Every structure is written in C-alpha cells, then in structure tokens.
Amino acid sequence: MKNFALIGAAGYIAPRHLQAIKDTGNNLVAALDKFDSVGIMDSFFPKADFFTEFERFDRHLEKLRRNGQKIDYVSICSPNYLHDSHIRFALRQQADAICEKPLVLNPWNVDALEEIERETGKKVSTILQLRLHPNIIQLKKEVDSTTNKIFDVNLTYITSRGKWYHHSWKGEEIKSGGIATNIGIHFFDMLLWMFGKVKSLRIERHENDRAIGYLELEKARVNWMLSINEDHLPVEVKQKGKRTYRSLKMDGKEIEFSDGFTDLHTKSYAEILVGRGFGLKEARPSIELAHEIRQKKNV
C-alpha cells in the first residue's frame, strides 16, 4: 500500500483520482484545496487529513516524512496554471507526481521538470487515458499495420459548459491554456500517438467557446473541432438530452469511443504504479502542439 497526498480535492476531476487511489489498494493520507466543499472524500478516505492552506499542508507532509511516514505519490488535480508548481512541490517532497492533463502549459516547463526529475530521482506521470481506451488501442494497431497510407480523419468533441465556465479560471487563457489545451489536450495526444508528428498546422477559427483547425500528420490529414457551446451539438444529440458529443471518423468510418471512460483513471494509476505510466517524454508533443495553436491564434 502506497501513501498518497492530493492537491485539488474540490475540483471536478478529483473524484476520479480518489476512486483510482482506492481501487488500486492505496491510501490517501492528506488532501489540499482552498475550497472546503470536499464531502466527496467521505466516500473514499474519510480519515485523510484535509487542509485549506498550502503552508499547513506543506508542513504536515514534511512532518510525516521526518517521522518515517513519507508520501509516495502526490496526485495533482489543481487548475492548469498551478500544475508546474505543484509538480515541483511533489518532487521536492521526495514523492512521485501524478498530474492531470495538461501536465503543464508550455514546452519550457517540461524542460525544467526534466531537470528536477534528474535532481531528485523522482518521476512525473500524467493521465493520458485515451491511450488506454480499448477501441483506440485497436485503432492504433490498424494504423501501425499499414505502410505508405495517409488517413483522412475528422475529430469533433463538444462538451457543453454553462456561463460559469467563462467566469472561472478555465475561461482565462493565461490560466487554462485556452480551449485547445483545456478541452483538447488528450485528443491531440491521441492523434499524435496514433498518426505521428506534425507536418503542418492551420487554425481556421479560435474563439472563447470553440476552436477549429487542420492538422497534417505523418500518417493523417485531420480536420478537428473543439467546442464548449451546446448550440454546436448535432440535433440528434440534443434530442436525446445529451450535452457531450465525441466523434472520430477515419476514412469516413465512425470510431466508437464515447463509452469506456469510467475506469480509465484507475487503469492509468495501475500502469503508473508498476512503472508503465506516461511521463514527460510522452506528454511533450501534445503540449508543444497546443502551445503552437495558442501562438497562432494570438498572432
């Protein structure tokens, strides 16, 4: 059983990490969030210590470490712009870091974290759960089995968000990285993992509620759209009362991957715990691509 600490316990994604820690047979020792709406912890680790102040959380982990009860992993579910700092904190606590995507916002942040990994001997892992989705794995096998073929791919991801989104840190590009990063980073990772490096990039539209563009990869021509606006949902999806739509088409064939997401964080943790997690090297290409999209949009 490994000891975990968690930063960002009140966030949207935290329950998936709590579930993954529990499902893999490990223990949450302490959690941090400046908001105290963390009753969800009772369903998983009611005995875990909780802090709303970083300084007290830091002191508590240091005390545990000096008393021989060190934290093995720090799970990071904080806002995107804080990931870099919280990963550094984890490594300096002599713990490995497990960080939600996007791992960091800028490529140079990856460079700095590589240095700290070398200095501390600790590991940074991130959640790139689409690489563990059975249908995506099968699709990659099909792509890898072909030679000299360029696939035509259409990716659409619409996840409806209310007005609150634009008033939160997620609506601030400097904090979230913008819609391409906050909503699209794991899809870009999937595309790069499956079809290879970027050869060219074109941004057709980039607004606060959607981004549309074209990617030419080594093995694919990709038209992509990301949106948080429910008005962009297909009519048939709206009629079913759904607020999320995922579509991946390859050479006109729909690839079904709307289901099968519920346990992917647990699978990610299981892989990390046996040394097969996705680290800085795997995270870098999608971070570079999202950064380039942001730069082109701001030109």
Backbone bond lengths (Angstrom), bond angles and torsions (degrees), N, CA, C in turn:
res aa  C-N    CA-C-N  psi(-1)  N-CA   C-N-CA  omega(-1)  CA-C   N-CA-C  phi
1 M - - - 1.466 - - 1.520 109.87 -
2 K 1.323 116.13 127.20 1.456 122.13 179.21 1.531 109.85 -98.23
3 N 1.337 115.03 150.08 1.457 121.06 177.22 1.522 110.23 -94.43
4 F 1.326 115.51 129.62 1.462 122.19 -178.76 1.523 110.69 -116.78
5 A 1.331 115.12 149.09 1.462 122.78 163.31 1.519 106.00 -120.39
6 L 1.331 116.90 155.20 1.463 120.29 -177.45 1.527 109.79 -134.69
7 I 1.322 115.46 131.91 1.462 121.99 176.86 1.522 108.40 -110.24
8 G 1.335 116.58 122.62 1.456 121.09 -179.02 1.512 112.15 100.68
9 A 1.335 116.96 43.69 1.464 121.47 -172.66 1.519 113.62 -70.77
10 A 1.327 118.54 -18.75 1.470 121.10 -177.86 1.530 112.28 -94.03
11 G 1.317 117.07 -0.91 1.452 120.92 -175.00 1.523 113.80 -77.31
12 Y 1.330 114.00 167.21 1.470 122.34 -178.30 1.530 112.23 -58.57
13 I 1.323 116.61 -39.96 1.459 120.30 -171.64 1.524 112.95 -90.18
14 A 1.336 117.45 -11.47 1.461 121.12 -174.84 1.531 113.58 -56.71
15 P 1.349 120.16 -41.00 1.470 118.33 -179.54 1.522 114.31 -57.72
16 R 1.322 117.41 -31.44 1.475 119.11 178.55 1.527 110.72 -68.70
17 H 1.320 116.19 -34.05 1.464 119.97 177.45 1.524 110.42 -73.56
18 L 1.325 117.05 -41.07 1.465 120.59 176.43 1.521 110.09 -59.08
19 Q 1.334 116.05 -44.24 1.467 121.05 178.85 1.526 110.55 -62.23
20 A 1.332 116.38 -42.44 1.465 120.52 -177.71 1.531 111.21 -66.56
21 I 1.326 116.88 -40.59 1.470 120.19 177.66 1.523 110.23 -61.45
22 K 1.336 115.45 -43.66 1.470 119.93 -179.69 1.520 111.41 -68.84
23 D 1.336 117.01 -45.87 1.465 120.95 -176.05 1.524 112.77 -64.93
24 T 1.331 116.93 -26.66 1.470 119.69 179.13 1.529 111.76 -90.98
25 G 1.346 116.59 8.50 1.461 120.48 172.42 1.514 114.84 78.88
26 N 1.315 116.95 28.68 1.459 120.25 -177.98 1.526 111.30 -114.96
27 N 1.336 116.38 178.61 1.454 121.01 -170.90 1.525 111.59 -125.05
28 L 1.335 115.81 132.17 1.457 120.66 173.12 1.520 108.54 -90.84
29 V 1.320 115.46 119.66 1.460 121.84 -176.61 1.525 111.46 -91.28
30 A 1.339 116.82 -41.05 1.467 120.32 -175.00 1.520 109.93 -152.81
31 A 1.333 115.62 151.05 1.458 121.48 179.30 1.523 109.79 -138.68
32 L 1.335 114.68 155.64 1.461 121.89 -177.40 1.516 110.10 -134.03
33 D 1.320 116.40 136.43 1.460 122.81 166.53 1.520 108.00 -164.63
34 K 1.323 117.35 139.81 1.464 118.89 179.92 1.527 111.12 -71.42
35 F 1.335 116.59 -17.17 1.465 121.24 173.28 1.527 108.35 -96.80
36 D 1.335 115.64 142.45 1.465 118.35 -175.34 1.525 113.53 -103.64
37 S 1.324 117.50 17.16 1.468 120.68 176.37 1.526 109.43 -85.05
38 V 1.303 115.63 71.87 1.465 121.08 -172.95 1.529 111.65 -125.52
39 G 1.340 116.15 31.96 1.454 119.95 178.11 1.515 113.46 -58.78
40 I 1.330 116.88 -20.76 1.462 121.16 177.37 1.527 111.62 -57.09
41 M 1.334 116.69 -25.87 1.465 120.24 -179.67 1.520 111.81 -61.91
42 D 1.343 117.32 -27.87 1.460 120.08 -179.81 1.521 112.66 -62.32
43 S 1.333 115.88 -25.69 1.465 120.00 -179.79 1.523 112.05 -77.97
44 F 1.320 116.02 -12.29 1.463 119.70 -175.01 1.530 112.81 -125.85
45 F 1.329 117.08 -57.04 1.460 121.30 -175.31 1.528 110.57 -138.45
46 P 1.332 117.40 73.65 1.464 119.98 -177.05 1.526 114.11 -64.71
47 K 1.326 117.15 -19.76 1.465 120.12 -178.12 1.530 113.03 -90.41
48 A 1.315 117.20 -2.85 1.472 120.24 -179.39 1.526 109.94 -68.33
49 D 1.321 116.43 140.36 1.459 121.05 174.45 1.525 108.74 -71.63
50 F 1.336 115.36 146.88 1.466 120.25 -178.44 1.520 110.43 -131.61
51 F 1.334 115.26 139.09 1.462 121.54 -178.19 1.523 110.32 -132.85
52 T 1.326 115.73 144.24 1.463 121.18 173.77 1.517 111.43 -105.38
53 E 1.326 117.21 -5.71 1.469 121.84 178.86 1.521 109.82 -118.32
54 F 1.336 115.33 127.00 1.461 120.17 -177.11 1.525 111.72 -58.85
55 E 1.338 116.49 -39.39 1.471 120.50 -175.99 1.533 111.67 -61.61
56 R 1.330 116.26 -41.07 1.469 119.69 179.39 1.527 111.00 -71.58
57 F 1.312 116.34 -36.08 1.468 121.58 175.85 1.530 110.16 -62.75
58 D 1.312 116.59 -46.68 1.465 123.00 178.08 1.528 110.40 -57.62
59 R 1.335 115.29 -48.17 1.467 119.80 -178.97 1.525 111.18 -62.66
60 H 1.337 116.80 -39.47 1.463 121.01 -179.38 1.529 111.55 -63.39
61 L 1.337 116.50 -45.72 1.464 119.38 179.52 1.521 111.51 -65.12
62 E 1.331 115.59 -37.69 1.477 119.75 177.95 1.527 110.23 -63.72
63 K 1.321 115.85 -41.64 1.466 120.05 179.07 1.524 111.20 -63.61
64 L 1.328 116.35 -43.40 1.461 120.25 177.87 1.529 110.55 -59.80
65 R 1.319 115.16 -44.08 1.471 119.81 -178.02 1.526 111.08 -62.06
66 R 1.317 116.42 -43.30 1.475 120.18 -178.75 1.525 112.20 -70.18
67 N 1.343 116.18 -21.50 1.462 120.51 177.99 1.530 112.67 -94.47
68 G 1.350 115.27 11.58 1.450 119.42 176.26 1.517 114.58 81.32
69 Q 1.356 118.01 17.01 1.460 122.10 179.24 1.525 110.15 -118.51
70 K 1.306 115.91 47.22 1.461 119.95 -172.40 1.518 112.65 -61.39
71 I 1.319 113.97 154.35 1.454 121.93 175.10 1.527 108.92 -81.85
72 D 1.315 117.07 131.46 1.468 121.29 179.59 1.521 111.95 -84.89
73 Y 1.344 116.34 -38.26 1.467 121.48 -177.81 1.529 109.80 -137.43
74 V 1.327 115.11 143.49 1.464 121.13 169.21 1.521 107.21 -115.00
75 S 1.331 116.11 119.82 1.465 121.81 176.63 1.522 108.58 -91.54
76 I 1.328 116.23 131.95 1.466 121.02 -172.03 1.520 109.91 -117.82
77 C 1.347 114.84 114.75 1.464 122.73 -179.07 1.528 110.31 -124.94
78 S 1.300 116.61 25.46 1.461 122.31 -177.01 1.530 110.31 -81.37
79 P 1.351 118.64 171.59 1.468 121.13 176.28 1.530 111.79 -55.02
80 N 1.329 115.46 149.29 1.466 122.12 -171.28 1.524 113.56 -51.17
81 Y 1.324 117.36 -43.75 1.460 120.71 -174.06 1.529 112.92 -70.03
82 L 1.329 117.60 -11.74 1.462 121.63 178.67 1.524 112.68 -98.06
83 H 1.324 117.40 -7.86 1.466 120.45 -176.35 1.522 112.14 -56.23
84 D 1.321 116.84 -46.72 1.462 120.92 -176.97 1.525 110.89 -56.68
85 S 1.327 116.71 -48.75 1.461 121.39 -179.47 1.522 111.79 -64.14
86 H 1.317 116.73 -41.51 1.461 119.89 -177.37 1.526 112.02 -73.04
87 I 1.317 117.98 -30.75 1.467 120.34 173.17 1.528 109.71 -65.01
88 R 1.320 116.14 -44.84 1.467 119.98 178.12 1.529 110.65 -58.10
89 F 1.331 115.16 -43.71 1.465 120.01 178.54 1.521 110.77 -58.33
90 A 1.333 116.55 -45.81 1.467 120.39 -178.99 1.523 111.33 -59.45
91 L 1.320 116.49 -47.87 1.461 120.48 -177.56 1.524 111.43 -63.55
92 R 1.322 116.41 -37.10 1.473 120.24 179.99 1.518 112.05 -76.00
93 Q 1.325 116.73 -14.11 1.462 121.21 170.70 1.531 110.93 -85.29
94 Q 1.337 115.66 6.58 1.463 122.85 -178.19 1.534 111.13 62.82
95 A 1.346 114.38 35.76 1.466 120.92 176.32 1.520 108.70 -120.83
96 D 1.321 116.22 155.79 1.457 121.07 170.47 1.526 108.69 -79.47
97 A 1.323 116.77 152.86 1.459 121.68 -179.14 1.521 110.55 -110.58
98 I 1.333 115.69 136.33 1.471 122.59 170.95 1.518 106.04 -119.39
99 C 1.323 116.59 111.70 1.457 120.44 -171.42 1.518 111.83 -118.77
100 E 1.325 114.89 137.52 1.456 120.77 174.09 1.526 109.98 -62.10
101 K 1.317 115.29 158.01 1.453 120.40 173.71 1.528 109.34 -78.54
102 P 1.305 119.24 152.54 1.463 126.17 -10.80 1.527 110.13 -69.86
103 L 1.299 116.12 139.49 1.458 120.28 -178.32 1.523 110.27 -54.07
104 V 1.327 116.44 -51.83 1.467 123.82 173.53 1.526 107.13 -145.74
105 L 1.325 117.21 174.70 1.461 120.88 -175.41 1.523 113.91 -95.17
106 N 1.328 117.36 -23.63 1.467 120.25 -172.51 1.521 111.50 -130.30
107 P 1.334 117.41 147.35 1.465 120.22 -179.74 1.525 113.58 -58.89
108 W 1.351 117.91 -35.15 1.460 119.47 -178.16 1.532 111.87 -69.41
109 N 1.330 117.12 -21.93 1.465 119.57 173.20 1.522 110.42 -65.91
110 V 1.330 117.09 -35.18 1.457 121.15 177.28 1.523 109.86 -64.55
111 D 1.341 116.64 -42.42 1.472 120.90 178.47 1.520 111.21 -56.01
112 A 1.351 115.98 -47.05 1.462 120.93 -177.69 1.523 111.30 -65.78
113 L 1.328 116.64 -38.85 1.460 119.30 -179.95 1.527 111.58 -68.46
114 E 1.314 117.16 -32.43 1.472 120.00 175.22 1.525 110.33 -60.36
115 E 1.314 116.05 -40.01 1.465 120.07 178.36 1.528 111.18 -64.23
116 I 1.339 116.45 -43.33 1.463 119.83 -178.32 1.531 110.77 -69.28
117 E 1.325 117.10 -33.99 1.469 119.66 173.06 1.527 110.11 -57.78
118 R 1.327 116.08 -45.96 1.469 119.91 -179.80 1.525 111.02 -64.61
119 E 1.312 116.83 -40.07 1.465 121.15 -178.16 1.528 111.81 -66.39
120 T 1.337 116.49 -41.01 1.466 120.77 -173.22 1.521 113.66 -95.38
121 G 1.335 116.44 -20.68 1.456 119.52 -175.21 1.519 113.23 75.70
122 K 1.328 115.91 10.81 1.457 120.73 -179.59 1.527 110.70 -102.21
123 K 1.332 115.99 166.90 1.464 122.22 -169.07 1.520 111.40 -117.77
124 V 1.332 115.20 140.84 1.456 122.17 173.10 1.527 108.49 -106.58
125 S 1.331 116.18 126.69 1.466 121.53 175.97 1.519 109.08 -124.17
126 T 1.316 115.91 152.35 1.459 119.74 178.13 1.525 110.18 -129.58
127 I 1.329 114.78 167.86 1.468 121.14 -178.41 1.524 108.75 -98.23
128 L 1.323 115.83 106.79 1.461 121.68 175.18 1.526 106.59 -121.23
129 Q 1.339 114.15 69.96 1.460 119.40 -164.80 1.512 115.04 -68.49
130 L 1.347 118.04 -21.39 1.463 118.22 179.86 1.529 111.76 -64.53
131 R 1.330 116.64 -25.39 1.465 119.25 176.95 1.528 111.73 -66.83
132 L 1.332 116.49 -15.02 1.466 120.97 -178.76 1.514 112.35 -105.61
133 H 1.329 117.22 0.10 1.467 120.46 179.62 1.533 108.91 -73.97
134 P 1.332 118.69 126.87 1.470 121.49 -175.01 1.527 113.98 -53.79
135 N 1.327 117.95 -42.24 1.467 120.16 -178.18 1.518 111.94 -69.72
136 I 1.334 116.65 -33.70 1.469 120.44 177.64 1.524 110.25 -71.61
137 I 1.317 116.71 -39.09 1.475 120.53 176.84 1.527 110.40 -60.54
138 Q 1.319 116.04 -43.62 1.461 120.30 179.26 1.524 110.90 -64.46
139 L 1.327 116.13 -39.72 1.463 120.28 179.01 1.526 111.03 -63.68
140 K 1.328 116.10 -41.00 1.470 119.02 179.01 1.527 111.17 -63.40
141 K 1.319 116.88 -36.73 1.467 120.41 177.23 1.528 110.57 -61.48
142 E 1.335 115.79 -40.33 1.464 120.00 178.38 1.521 110.94 -64.47
143 V 1.335 116.12 -43.68 1.470 120.85 179.91 1.528 110.39 -64.20
144 D 1.324 116.57 -44.26 1.465 120.88 -178.20 1.526 112.33 -65.71
145 S 1.324 116.34 -24.42 1.468 119.91 -177.61 1.524 112.42 -81.73
146 T 1.327 117.05 -6.70 1.471 120.29 -179.20 1.514 110.60 -100.99
147 T 1.311 115.32 153.98 1.467 120.68 175.62 1.533 108.76 -129.74
148 N 1.314 114.87 145.41 1.473 121.97 176.65 1.530 113.14 55.27
149 K 1.323 116.16 33.59 1.469 120.08 177.25 1.524 109.43 -121.04
150 I 1.326 115.90 133.60 1.458 121.99 175.57 1.524 107.68 -108.55
151 F 1.317 116.92 119.94 1.459 122.10 -177.24 1.531 110.37 -87.77
152 D 1.320 115.36 147.60 1.459 121.60 171.98 1.526 107.87 -99.75
153 V 1.328 115.25 120.39 1.462 121.06 -171.87 1.522 110.14 -124.71
154 N 1.318 115.64 138.69 1.462 122.22 173.19 1.523 108.00 -125.36
155 L 1.334 115.34 122.31 1.462 121.22 179.38 1.522 109.33 -119.00
156 T 1.315 116.20 124.73 1.465 121.39 175.38 1.520 108.63 -128.87
157 Y 1.321 115.23 128.44 1.467 120.20 176.55 1.523 108.50 -135.06
158 I 1.326 115.30 116.21 1.460 121.89 179.06 1.522 107.52 -123.08
159 T 1.316 116.59 118.59 1.457 121.41 177.78 1.520 107.73 -127.56
160 S 1.312 116.64 103.64 1.462 122.22 -170.63 1.529 111.76 -63.35
161 R 1.312 115.34 135.41 1.457 122.24 176.38 1.522 109.25 -130.58
162 G 1.315 116.28 146.13 1.453 121.47 -179.71 1.519 112.46 -81.48
163 K 1.324 115.38 -175.02 1.468 120.75 -177.95 1.522 112.24 -62.54
164 W 1.336 116.40 -26.89 1.465 120.33 -179.38 1.525 112.28 -55.42
165 Y 1.343 115.65 -33.12 1.466 121.23 -174.44 1.525 111.32 -54.59
166 H 1.336 115.83 -44.61 1.459 120.57 -174.82 1.525 112.36 -74.73
167 H 1.331 116.97 -14.85 1.466 120.92 178.36 1.522 112.00 -97.84
168 S 1.324 116.68 -4.97 1.463 121.02 178.82 1.525 109.80 -97.49
169 W 1.319 116.15 177.93 1.460 120.43 178.02 1.529 111.07 -60.49
170 K 1.324 117.44 -25.34 1.464 120.76 -178.64 1.529 111.70 -65.45
171 G 1.333 116.43 -26.78 1.454 120.59 179.85 1.519 113.85 -84.96
172 E 1.339 117.36 -3.16 1.460 121.98 178.72 1.528 109.28 -102.65
173 E 1.314 116.78 114.22 1.458 120.41 -175.46 1.517 112.84 -57.52
174 I 1.325 116.97 -37.03 1.464 119.89 -177.43 1.528 111.42 -66.26
175 K 1.342 116.70 -22.28 1.462 120.89 -179.06 1.534 112.87 -99.86
176 S 1.318 116.37 -36.57 1.474 119.48 -176.85 1.522 113.48 -99.26
177 G 1.357 115.92 -21.68 1.456 119.71 -172.78 1.508 112.25 91.48
178 G 1.350 116.62 -0.27 1.457 119.98 -179.26 1.513 111.93 84.87
179 I 1.312 115.99 174.46 1.459 121.09 -172.41 1.533 112.87 -63.15
180 A 1.330 117.24 -35.58 1.469 119.59 -179.10 1.521 111.36 -64.14
181 T 1.342 116.45 -32.71 1.459 120.87 179.04 1.522 110.74 -85.61
182 N 1.315 116.58 -52.09 1.459 120.43 -172.15 1.528 112.24 -67.75
183 I 1.322 116.63 -37.45 1.467 120.82 -178.29 1.528 112.18 -98.84
184 G 1.343 116.11 -33.59 1.459 118.59 -167.61 1.509 118.23 -103.41
185 I 1.345 118.47 -6.21 1.465 119.78 -168.29 1.528 112.88 -57.84
186 H 1.345 118.80 -41.12 1.465 118.96 -176.95 1.526 111.88 -75.66
187 F 1.351 117.15 -24.03 1.461 119.45 173.94 1.530 110.67 -73.29
188 F 1.322 116.75 -39.84 1.466 119.12 175.62 1.523 110.51 -63.85
189 D 1.331 116.70 -39.90 1.462 119.37 176.40 1.521 110.44 -59.39
190 M 1.328 116.39 -45.06 1.463 120.60 179.85 1.524 111.40 -59.31
191 L 1.351 116.77 -45.10 1.459 120.80 -178.25 1.528 111.42 -64.12
192 L 1.324 116.92 -43.78 1.467 120.79 -179.70 1.529 111.10 -67.77
193 W 1.314 116.44 -39.63 1.468 121.65 177.94 1.520 110.88 -62.47
194 M 1.318 115.48 -38.31 1.458 120.72 -174.21 1.533 113.06 -84.77
195 F 1.354 116.41 -40.89 1.466 119.83 -169.21 1.533 114.29 -115.35
196 G 1.313 118.20 -0.04 1.453 119.50 174.11 1.521 115.25 96.34
197 K 1.313 115.21 -172.26 1.464 122.64 -171.43 1.533 112.73 -69.55
198 V 1.344 113.50 161.09 1.463 120.93 179.12 1.525 110.09 -77.86
199 K 1.329 115.39 129.08 1.469 120.87 173.88 1.527 110.82 -100.89
200 S 1.326 117.04 -36.84 1.466 120.62 176.44 1.520 109.32 -155.87
201 L 1.331 114.76 158.36 1.458 121.57 -176.85 1.519 109.31 -142.04
202 R 1.325 115.68 136.26 1.464 120.54 175.22 1.525 109.11 -134.50
203 I 1.323 116.45 132.35 1.456 121.62 176.72 1.519 108.28 -103.60
204 E 1.308 116.84 119.33 1.463 121.29 -179.11 1.523 112.12 -93.04
205 R 1.326 115.34 -31.05 1.457 119.78 -178.55 1.520 108.53 -157.98
206 H 1.326 116.15 137.23 1.463 119.54 178.20 1.520 108.26 -149.64
207 E 1.330 115.19 103.95 1.451 121.82 -178.01 1.521 108.80 -124.79
208 N 1.332 116.00 -178.83 1.461 117.46 -176.92 1.523 113.34 -73.68
209 D 1.342 117.57 -12.43 1.461 119.06 179.38 1.526 114.00 -120.45
210 R 1.334 117.98 -2.12 1.464 119.24 176.65 1.520 111.41 -161.55
211 A 1.320 114.13 157.29 1.459 121.62 175.06 1.525 107.93 -140.20
212 I 1.330 115.75 136.46 1.462 121.82 -178.88 1.516 108.43 -133.03
213 G 1.317 116.96 136.13 1.458 118.34 -179.57 1.521 113.16 -162.49
214 Y 1.326 113.67 -176.34 1.468 122.25 -178.77 1.517 108.58 -132.77
215 L 1.309 115.50 134.78 1.459 122.69 178.06 1.523 109.66 -123.42
216 E 1.311 115.82 131.79 1.460 119.13 168.60 1.524 107.34 -107.16
217 L 1.332 114.51 115.63 1.460 121.10 179.16 1.521 109.67 -107.46
218 E 1.310 116.98 175.02 1.463 120.76 -177.61 1.527 111.73 -58.52
219 K 1.341 116.71 -35.71 1.461 120.00 -176.43 1.520 113.50 -122.42
220 A 1.332 118.39 14.10 1.467 118.22 -176.86 1.518 112.38 -158.90
221 R 1.323 114.16 150.33 1.460 122.80 167.31 1.527 106.05 -108.38
222 V 1.331 116.26 117.91 1.463 120.58 -169.55 1.529 111.69 -118.61
223 N 1.313 115.62 121.24 1.467 121.32 167.49 1.526 107.07 -98.75
224 W 1.326 117.16 126.66 1.460 119.50 -175.39 1.528 111.47 -132.13
225 M 1.319 114.07 150.23 1.460 121.57 176.19 1.524 108.79 -141.91
226 L 1.332 115.75 133.41 1.454 122.89 175.67 1.520 107.87 -124.13
227 S 1.324 117.40 138.63 1.470 119.41 -178.61 1.523 110.71 -152.00
228 I 1.340 114.90 149.61 1.467 120.95 171.69 1.526 110.17 -115.89
229 N 1.334 117.12 10.52 1.458 123.15 -175.53 1.527 110.10 -99.31
230 E 1.322 117.06 117.21 1.465 119.76 -177.44 1.530 112.55 -63.62
231 D 1.339 117.61 -20.30 1.463 120.13 177.58 1.527 112.02 -65.60
232 H 1.329 116.79 -17.98 1.459 120.79 -179.60 1.526 112.73 -88.19
233 L 1.327 117.48 -3.84 1.467 121.07 178.72 1.524 110.86 -66.64
234 P 1.320 118.47 142.24 1.465 120.36 173.07 1.528 110.68 -59.01
235 V 1.323 116.54 148.92 1.464 121.81 -176.42 1.532 111.24 -56.30
236 E 1.326 116.50 -43.29 1.458 119.74 -176.53 1.525 111.78 -65.63
237 V 1.325 116.95 -29.08 1.463 121.07 177.63 1.529 109.50 -72.13
238 K 1.331 115.99 -43.51 1.470 120.37 177.41 1.522 111.07 -60.25
239 Q 1.323 116.00 -41.42 1.465 120.41 -177.53 1.528 112.03 -63.41
240 K 1.316 116.31 -26.55 1.466 121.13 177.97 1.523 112.08 -85.53
241 G 1.335 115.77 -1.54 1.453 120.29 178.78 1.519 114.34 76.96
242 K 1.317 116.40 15.88 1.462 120.43 -179.54 1.523 110.61 -90.08
243 R 1.326 115.54 151.98 1.465 120.60 -177.96 1.528 112.89 -118.23
244 T 1.329 115.39 2.43 1.464 120.16 178.78 1.520 109.50 -129.76
245 Y 1.334 115.28 140.83 1.457 120.07 179.93 1.528 108.78 -141.13
246 R 1.318 115.02 123.77 1.462 121.60 175.80 1.515 108.14 -120.61
247 S 1.324 115.98 130.85 1.462 119.24 177.37 1.519 109.35 -142.04
248 L 1.318 115.68 127.10 1.460 122.21 174.70 1.520 107.56 -128.44
249 K 1.330 115.46 115.03 1.452 120.97 178.98 1.524 109.59 -114.72
250 M 1.314 115.96 133.80 1.459 121.43 177.99 1.518 107.88 -124.60
251 D 1.339 115.73 117.13 1.466 121.63 -175.47 1.524 110.94 52.63
252 G 1.336 115.38 40.66 1.457 121.67 176.21 1.514 115.33 83.28
253 K 1.336 117.91 -6.95 1.461 121.66 -178.61 1.522 109.88 -96.41
254 E 1.322 116.46 127.68 1.460 121.66 179.96 1.528 110.14 -73.82
255 I 1.327 115.25 129.14 1.462 121.42 176.62 1.523 107.54 -101.57
256 E 1.311 117.85 115.68 1.454 121.61 -175.27 1.531 110.43 -82.00
257 F 1.334 116.29 118.03 1.451 118.99 173.91 1.528 111.10 -146.79
258 S 1.325 116.42 27.00 1.456 120.86 177.85 1.522 111.73 -70.30
259 D 1.328 116.71 -31.33 1.465 120.76 179.48 1.527 109.86 -101.43
260 G 1.309 115.52 174.18 1.456 120.47 176.69 1.508 114.39 87.62
261 F 1.353 117.59 15.72 1.458 120.61 -178.84 1.524 113.29 -92.10
262 T 1.331 117.08 -16.89 1.456 119.93 -166.49 1.531 113.84 -62.80
263 D 1.315 118.34 -31.57 1.464 119.33 -175.56 1.525 113.29 -112.48
264 L 1.326 117.07 13.16 1.463 118.89 -174.88 1.528 112.78 -71.11
265 H 1.324 118.22 -27.70 1.463 119.24 174.71 1.530 110.21 -68.02
266 T 1.328 116.11 -40.74 1.465 119.08 177.28 1.529 110.63 -62.62
267 K 1.334 116.17 -42.68 1.471 119.03 176.41 1.525 110.77 -61.46
268 S 1.327 116.87 -39.43 1.464 121.07 179.27 1.528 110.55 -61.56
269 Y 1.324 116.53 -45.27 1.466 120.75 179.11 1.524 110.99 -63.46
270 A 1.321 116.25 -42.32 1.464 119.76 -179.72 1.525 110.79 -59.92
271 E 1.334 116.75 -40.24 1.457 120.66 178.98 1.534 110.83 -68.66
272 I 1.322 116.64 -42.20 1.468 120.93 179.30 1.523 110.62 -60.43
273 L 1.316 116.40 -43.17 1.469 121.17 -175.43 1.527 113.17 -66.65
274 V 1.339 116.74 -20.87 1.474 119.27 177.05 1.527 111.46 -106.12
275 G 1.342 115.81 14.34 1.460 119.54 173.91 1.512 115.78 85.05
276 R 1.343 117.15 17.38 1.461 119.70 -179.89 1.536 112.34 -116.40
277 G 1.315 116.49 28.26 1.451 120.34 -179.85 1.518 112.46 -76.91
278 F 1.330 115.49 171.73 1.465 121.95 177.59 1.525 108.30 -96.91
279 G 1.332 115.58 122.17 1.453 120.68 -174.41 1.516 113.24 -107.45
280 L 1.313 115.29 -155.80 1.460 121.90 -175.95 1.530 111.73 -61.62
281 K 1.324 116.17 -39.76 1.462 120.28 -179.00 1.519 110.86 -61.44
282 E 1.329 116.43 -43.81 1.464 120.24 -178.34 1.531 111.24 -71.93
283 A 1.324 116.67 -33.74 1.466 120.66 -176.58 1.530 112.83 -75.88
284 R 1.315 117.12 -26.40 1.466 120.77 -170.82 1.537 114.80 -58.12
285 P 1.342 120.92 -47.81 1.471 119.19 -174.30 1.529 114.02 -57.55
286 S 1.324 118.37 -43.35 1.474 119.97 -178.94 1.524 111.01 -71.40
287 I 1.329 117.90 -31.22 1.470 121.09 175.56 1.518 109.74 -66.14
288 E 1.330 116.78 -42.19 1.467 120.49 177.93 1.527 110.88 -63.65
289 L 1.338 116.80 -41.30 1.464 120.27 -179.27 1.525 111.04 -66.76
290 A 1.321 117.75 -46.48 1.463 120.69 179.64 1.520 111.25 -62.14
291 H 1.323 116.59 -37.02 1.469 120.88 177.21 1.521 110.68 -65.27
292 E 1.328 116.81 -41.63 1.465 120.64 178.83 1.532 110.84 -64.64
293 I 1.322 117.10 -40.09 1.466 120.82 176.46 1.527 110.19 -59.86
294 R 1.322 115.62 -43.84 1.469 120.75 179.59 1.527 110.67 -63.21
295 Q 1.319 116.83 -40.99 1.468 120.45 -179.45 1.521 111.49 -66.51
296 K 1.338 116.45 -42.84 1.472 119.70 179.64 1.524 111.00 -64.94
297 K 1.315 115.47 -36.87 1.463 120.27 -179.91 1.527 110.84 -65.61
298 N 1.328 116.55 -33.60 1.461 120.35 -175.47 1.526 114.21 -91.74
299 V 1.327 117.36 -0.22 1.465 120.65 178.42 1.534 109.99 -69.84
